[in-house]
């Protein structure tokens, strides 16, 4: 027993010492031992684990990289939405934002916390009782993917923290990224292996965090900076963002060293100028700065819009640009058949990223900017992600060729049609044009549509290329043997795919309409149609005059809907979908049910997205913000400020234990 205790004590001491050195090296960039000394400690730790596997601890640095390959990424609801930030594109935009903050708070020179806006992949990380618990991608802001194992491989992120001054459970948010130097080296390695290279560090970071094999993610040298929290109410020991993040830095979280507390518009603008000059010399990519009000109390008084907080803004840098030459122009086919011209360029480096292609948008843009083949053009990364041509360098023009719209589809060779009163050319062969078939099915399975989980875009392309499916209804006839024809698909994965397809069959009418992919019928228009027509048959028989009077349905959209339902192949596809067992949930339109509802917090027995679907299907209007006109707050765990606001307004509140009674009314 004494020997076992001695071994365990030594084991725990090694974990403590190695984790401390990882922190000094990866987070603070201040190693105090040599690499060989570190390797000696790590080898001793692994030897103990190999001899005594029963004592292996989750906090051991050897456990950062999981050995089990995942079949697919589970979806997870965010307890608090990961909203996007509103943008300031110009100095005047930022000044307007700052002045509005001062007016709304009735003060001058409100204190701000500012830091670089990292160009990576946003994640939400949960800690419980001082231990790393799980991690989720941003996704659509409400539902993300579980990337717990891959985020765990990021060595600068502590697995164990001192949570003396912190809540027992909390969510911290950050950005996963890859250094410019590592990006170049990893692409070189991929090139040697004759594998596909990544176009920019952001895509590499996103692709790495979504690897099903954690060992691959571990090899990609992922990095992380933390910059926000999900909610402020539980952090009772901190009144300011700067104080909390100083504490986070002190206990080992990776916090960016360029962050700054600022007071007054001049300090804010000076910081922007300073960071604009430093941008090129930084080892990682940033595309602007984020400014947020420093006081947590002011978060509550300022509140949120439906899409973003009112207390923060992203002030974007001007796009980086370089001069390149257009070698030729190729053409891509979109989901609805629209042809997009793409400039193939002499490769050029923009902000550390090799760019060899840029969108030309449409033929009106080509004419407006007077772009020709062989022209020298200034290429910028719009939003520092999508390459775009800004202007032509006319002084270098020589031996150029006019860009001629194609007469035939680059994919199926069908004759293209120019759309009246538009600058677009279209391929109308949607039944046989492969890119259109692929993208229509990809649209159909999306979360906002049929929400068929686990099946990705690449799998749809493979199913189409192998002629296993050719339209959305074919998904519901897929069998185990069909999936076995695909590359690298295991038995467990196949069962998950078939289960996911079957689970999607019960769907709200509005989502089914959206999934059909009718041109210019987005989520809002689909909901309007589902509200107006209480059955699929009534929608299929609708007339133009029935449609133009509906909110969100104008003359163009009405014409598109009528044309879509006149196409016999579309009707055949819909018939097959319903015959496959799809069960449509129709929205109830009882006037007494048209109530405004806000959902807040997390729930033990329900997903927030499912609650929203059920309530919307029964005539409730879902809102993200509490106001005096809100009729009902559905309240889960950790509700934050919405509960207090609802109580102050006298809003009716339903807690989870009472929720079953409310939902029972719908059956």
WODA-V21314 format. One record per pair of residues at least 12 apart in sequence whose ideal C-beta (glycine too) atoms are under 6 Angstrom apart, sorted by the first residue. I is the first residue (numbers start at 1). J is the second residue. Records with the same first field share a line. If there is no record, write none. Layout:
I->J ; J
//
This chain:
8->55
11->48 ; 55
14->45
15->59 ; 60
18->41 ; 61
21->38
22->155
23->252
26->155 ; 156
27->156 ; 252 ; 254
46->62
59->159 ; 160
64->152 ; 153
65->153 ; 214 ; 215 ; 218
66->149 ; 214
69->212 ; 213
70->212
71->492 ; 493 ; 496
72->454
73->145 ; 146
74->146
75->143 ; 453
76->136 ; 144 ; 146
77->143 ; 607 ; 608
79->602
80->230 ; 231
81->141 ; 142
82->138 ; 141
83->141 ; 308
84->308
85->308 ; 312 ; 314
86->308 ; 313
87->314 ; 316
88->313 ; 315
89->316
94->315
97->313
98->265
109->263 ; 264
111->263 ; 294
112->262 ; 291
113->241 ; 242 ; 261 ; 292 ; 294
114->260 ; 262 ; 271 ; 289 ; 291
115->256 ; 259 ; 290
116->258 ; 286
117->286 ; 287 ; 288 ; 289 ; 290 ; 314
118->175 ; 177 ; 225 ; 286
119->202 ; 285 ; 287 ; 384
120->175 ; 176 ; 177 ; 202 ; 205
121->176 ; 205 ; 206 ; 209
122->138 ; 175
123->135 ; 137 ; 174 ; 176
124->136 ; 171 ; 173
125->172
126->171
127->170
128->169
129->168
130->161 ; 163
131->160
132->159
134->148
135->147 ; 148 ; 151
143->609
147->209
149->214
150->209 ; 214 ; 217
153->214 ; 217 ; 218
154->222 ; 224
156->224 ; 254
157->224
158->252
161->251
162->251
165->237
167->234
171->230
172->226 ; 229
173->228
174->224 ; 225 ; 226 ; 227
175->225
176->205 ; 209 ; 222 ; 224
177->205 ; 223 ; 284
178->201 ; 204 ; 205
179->283 ; 284
180->352
182->221
183->201 ; 204
200->353
201->285
208->220 ; 222
224->254
225->254 ; 256
226->253
231->640
232->296 ; 299
233->640
239->296
240->294 ; 295
241->294
242->261 ; 294
272->289
275->289
276->317
287->384
288->314 ; 315 ; 316 ; 317
289->315
290->314
291->313
292->311 ; 312
293->311
299->311
300->641
304->625
306->624
319->380 ; 381 ; 382
320->350 ; 351 ; 381
321->378 ; 380
322->348 ; 350 ; 379
323->376 ; 378
324->345 ; 346 ; 348 ; 379
325->346 ; 376
326->343 ; 373 ; 375
327->344
328->344
329->341 ; 343 ; 403
330->342 ; 344
331->406 ; 410
333->411 ; 427 ; 435
335->439 ; 440 ; 443
336->519
337->426 ; 427 ; 430 ; 436
338->424 ; 426
339->425
341->360
342->357 ; 359
343->358 ; 360
344->357
350->381
355->379 ; 387
358->379 ; 387 ; 388 ; 389
362->423
363->405 ; 423
364->423
366->403
370->392
371->392
372->400 ; 402
373->401
374->399 ; 400
375->392 ; 400
376->393 ; 396
377->389 ; 392
378->390 ; 391
405->425
409->427
411->433 ; 434 ; 435
412->429 ; 432 ; 433
414->427 ; 429
431->569
437->464 ; 470
438->460 ; 461 ; 464
440->517
441->460 ; 472
442->457 ; 460
443->517
444->472 ; 515
449->511 ; 514 ; 515
450->504 ; 507 ; 515
451->504
452->500 ; 501 ; 504
453->500
454->496 ; 497 ; 500
455->497
462->486
468->482
471->573
473->573 ; 576 ; 577
475->501
476->580
480->494
505->581 ; 582 ; 583
506->583
508->585 ; 613 ; 617
509->530 ; 584 ; 586
510->526 ; 527 ; 530
512->584
513->526 ; 529
514->526
518->560 ; 561 ; 564
519->560
520->557 ; 560
524->552
525->552 ; 553
528->550 ; 551 ; 552
530->587
531->587
532->550
534->586
540->565
544->558 ; 562
547->561
585->617
587->617
588->618 ; 619
589->619
590->619
593->619
594->619
595->620 ; 631 ; 632
596->621 ; 623 ; 630 ; 631
597->615 ; 620 ; 622 ; 632
598->623 ; 626 ; 630 ; 633
599->611 ; 634
600->635 ; 639 ; 642
601->635 ; 636 ; 637 ; 638 ; 639
602->636 ; 637
603->636 ; 656
618->666
626->642 ; 645 ; 646
628->649
630->651
632->652
633->646 ; 651 ; 653
634->654
635->653 ; 655
636->656
//
